[in-house]
Amino acid sequence: VEIGKEIYEAIKDNQPVIDTTVDWAGAVPNGVTDWTQLEHWQGPAQSDGYYIEFKDLGKKLTKFAWRFVWKYGGDMNGVGKYVTQAGIDIDTAYAYLSEHLDVEVNSLKPVNYG
């Protein structure tokens, strides 16, 4: 079952607006509405950094850099391995004066790999 937010804004009008206390997604067992009902969480873990940058004639116009972060391994009575507080950690949000940067995060439905 997916918990947290399916869609949230990370950058609005060139400024970070993400609130990591509420802007995240997770996967938990049916019947669970709060990730803290599970035990044995590990992490947070993080991915390598990613970025996208737009230039014109060598001049940087916009840049957005981030990494994915999450807690993992939560279980219910020793069963399952779940993920929570999965989202992004913003490293850089830049827009030249003539540019506009907005970033929206869309969380995909959880997939069971195990």
Beta strands, then each sheet from edge to edge (+ up, - down):
strand 1: 2-4
strand 2: 7-12
strand 3: 15-16
strand 4: 25-27
strand 5: 42-46
strand 6: 50-56
strand 7: 59-76
strand 8: 79-95
strand 9: 103-106
sheet 1: 1+ 4- 8+ 7- 5+
sheet 2: 1+ 4- 8+ 7- 6+
sheet 3: 3+ 2- 9+
end
